[in-house]
């Protein structure tokens, strides 16, 4: 019987482990023998998934880039050794993100079929990116990309497919019970990592410029990290910052609009899951004009494509959407209709197709 051995480096509550969790659930639901190798000692989307057999390898994240890179290479050597003892020739090795290259080497040595699931294009520095993507190109039997944009950017081998990220049914079930009511004070929502290239500073500027609206920023970080990041910065009264949330539904429910302000020159969004989640809650969206996120948001239909550096234009468009109820209704409905295309049924069907057509 075919086994799938899935590999992911850092288990947390970010986008790529969430997608892998959905894949693991789809495979186990279809009674495929499913194993997961990830670094231990952390909780995240990959923790305690029913019917998945867990295996752990050592990796420790460090704020120092030199220590981090050393830890990373040590972790991949340890992972490779572990897998050389574990893998059988008939296994499918499913590598989530370009990082766990140790799995690709072990899979190649053991003669396994190797699938890469690539979520990112912004890997720094360039030499590191070339190494990781080169490894994928040399070892993969098939590569899965999360958007058309990413496939065009990083086209690596002939056997490439697109598997769009989707919303889980328990998310959509909750979202679909929601009845939108107009808010006395509109809320602009952004959910992202606490990184300068995610447009956190621009979000602050937006809040300063638009004191008639409330701004909510939910970051994938602890209270301590938030304090460090914003030390010395003035936080406007109409902006509230929240640490990592395991349940984001209350934020989408009370929001009026959702934004993604990633800097296109530093970080290109390859998909934009939080935007899709917001769209399921009928929220108009403002996103960068490049990347996979433009496959979700159509300019002037369910939101706008604007470079986050243009804070004046962002302000104008937010006001335009929020102060015209006909525009708001139309954008809101189009957001919802678009979100219906990204269903769990589509995802399950495609993900089984990917592993059966090897």
HUKA-V608616 format. One record per backbone hydrogen bond with DSSP energy under -0.5 kcal/mol. NH is the residue of the N-H (numbers start at 0). CO is the residue of the C=O. If there is no record, write none. Layout:
((NH;CO) (NH;CO))
This chain:
((3;32) (4;2) (4;91) (5;3) (5;34) (6;93) (7;36) (10;8) (11;9) (17;13) (18;14) (19;15) (20;16) (21;17) (22;18) (23;19) (24;20) (25;21) (26;22) (27;23) (28;24) (29;25) (30;27) (31;26) (32;1) (33;31) (33;50) (34;3) (35;52) (36;5) (37;35) (37;54) (38;8) (39;56) (44;11) (46;43) (48;45) (49;47) (51;48) (52;33) (52;50) (53;51) (54;35) (56;37) (67;63) (68;64) (69;65) (70;66) (71;67) (72;68) (73;69) (74;70) (75;71) (76;72) (77;73) (78;74) (79;75) (80;76) (81;77) (82;78) (83;79) (84;80) (85;81) (86;82) (90;87) (91;2) (92;90) (92;112) (93;4) (93;91) (94;92) (94;114) (95;6) (95;93) (96;94) (96;116) (100;98) (102;99) (103;99) (104;100) (105;101) (106;102) (107;103) (108;104) (109;105) (110;106) (110;107) (111;106) (112;90) (114;92) (115;141) (116;94) (117;115) (117;143) (118;116) (122;120) (123;121) (127;124) (128;124) (129;125) (130;126) (131;127) (132;128) (133;129) (134;130) (135;131) (136;132) (137;133) (138;134) (139;135) (140;113) (141;113) (142;158) (143;115) (144;160) (145;117) (150;146) (151;147) (152;148) (153;149) (154;150) (159;157) (160;142) (162;144) (162;160) (164;145) (166;341) (170;167) (171;167) (172;168) (173;169) (174;170) (175;171) (176;172) (176;173) (177;174) (179;177) (187;213) (188;186) (188;256) (189;215) (191;217) (194;192) (197;194) (198;195) (199;194) (202;198) (203;199) (204;200) (205;201) (206;202) (207;203) (208;204) (209;205) (212;209) (213;185) (214;237) (215;187) (216;239) (217;189) (217;215) (218;216) (218;241) (219;191) (220;218) (225;221) (226;222) (227;223) (228;224) (229;225) (230;226) (230;227) (232;229) (234;232) (235;233) (238;235) (239;214) (241;216) (243;220) (247;245) (250;247) (251;247) (252;248) (253;249) (254;250) (255;186) (256;186) (257;283) (258;188) (259;285) (260;197) (262;196) (263;261) (265;262) (266;262) (268;266) (275;271) (276;272) (277;273) (278;274) (279;275) (280;276) (280;277) (281;278) (282;277) (283;255) (284;301) (285;257) (286;303) (291;268) (292;268) (293;290) (294;291) (295;292) (296;292) (297;295) (298;296) (299;302) (300;297) (301;297) (302;297) (303;284) (305;286) (305;303) (307;261) (309;306) (310;308) (313;309) (314;310) (315;311) (316;312) (317;313) (318;314) (319;315) (320;316) (321;317) (322;318) (323;319) (323;320) (324;322) (327;323) (328;324) (329;325) (330;326) (331;327) (332;328) (333;329) (334;330) (335;331) (336;332) (337;333) (338;334) (339;335) (340;337) (341;338) (342;340) (346;342) (347;343) (348;344) (349;345) (350;346) (351;347) (352;348) (353;349) (354;350) (355;351) (356;352) (357;355))
